[in-house]
Amino acid sequence: MTNVDVNYAMFNLGTGELVLIFLVILLLFGAKRLPELARGLGKGINEFKDAVESSKKEIMDAKESAEAPLEKKEEDEG
């Protein structure tokens, strides 16, 4: 089983179910608010991605700064 199969099996949604979900969302929020909701969702996803990238960068910087004294110490001893 590939990763794609696992993702589809996890949600197990077909085209009919997705259309039904979209129609329920359309009825709940109305056609005028959907673009606003989609825009907000997109901004939220982008902010989350930026936060993840920032955290990764901080972790990598901390790792590099922690390894630098060890490398210098090895050079001094060698």
C-alpha positions as CSV (number, residue, x, y, z in Angstrom):
1,M,0.0,0.0,0.0
2,T,1.4,3.4,-1.0
3,N,1.2,6.7,0.9
4,V,-1.5,7.8,-1.5
5,D,-3.7,4.8,-0.6
6,V,-3.2,5.5,3.1
7,N,-4.3,9.1,2.7
8,Y,-7.5,8.2,0.8
9,A,-8.3,5.4,3.2
10,M,-8.0,7.7,6.1
11,F,-10.7,10.1,4.9
12,N,-12.5,7.6,2.7
13,L,-14.4,10.4,0.9
14,G,-15.7,10.1,-2.7
15,T,-16.8,12.7,-5.1
16,G,-20.4,12.6,-3.9
17,E,-19.4,13.1,-0.3
18,L,-17.2,16.1,-1.2
19,V,-20.0,17.7,-3.2
20,L,-22.4,17.2,-0.2
21,I,-20.0,18.7,2.2
22,F,-19.5,21.7,-0.1
23,L,-23.2,22.2,-0.4
24,V,-23.7,22.1,3.4
25,I,-20.9,24.7,3.8
26,L,-22.6,26.8,1.1
27,L,-25.9,26.6,2.9
28,L,-24.4,27.4,6.3
29,F,-22.3,30.4,5.3
30,G,-23.8,31.6,2.1
31,A,-22.2,32.4,-1.3
32,K,-21.0,35.8,-0.3
33,R,-19.0,34.7,2.7
34,L,-17.3,31.7,1.0
35,P,-14.5,33.7,-0.6
36,E,-13.8,35.5,2.7
37,L,-13.7,32.1,4.5
38,A,-11.4,30.6,1.8
39,R,-9.1,33.7,2.0
40,G,-8.9,33.4,5.8
41,L,-8.2,29.7,5.6
42,G,-5.4,30.3,3.0
43,K,-3.9,33.0,5.2
44,G,-4.0,30.7,8.2
45,I,-2.3,27.9,6.3
46,N,0.4,30.3,5.1
47,E,1.0,31.5,8.6
48,F,1.2,28.0,9.9
49,K,3.8,27.1,7.2
50,D,5.8,30.2,8.0
51,A,5.8,29.3,11.7
52,V,6.9,25.7,10.9
53,E,9.7,27.0,8.7
54,S,10.8,29.5,11.3
55,S,10.9,26.8,14.0
56,K,12.9,24.5,11.7
57,K,15.4,27.3,11.1
58,E,15.7,28.1,14.8
59,I,16.3,24.4,15.6
60,M,18.9,24.1,12.8
61,D,20.7,27.3,14.0
62,A,20.7,26.0,17.6
63,K,22.1,22.7,16.5
64,E,24.8,24.3,14.4
65,S,25.8,26.7,17.2
66,A,25.9,23.8,19.6
67,E,28.1,21.7,17.3
68,A,30.5,24.6,16.5
69,P,32.3,24.5,19.9
70,L,32.7,20.8,19.6
71,E,34.3,21.0,16.2
72,K,36.6,23.8,17.4
73,K,37.6,21.7,20.4
74,E,38.4,18.7,18.1
75,E,40.6,20.9,15.9
76,D,42.5,22.2,19.0
77,E,43.1,18.7,20.2
78,G,44.0,17.3,16.8
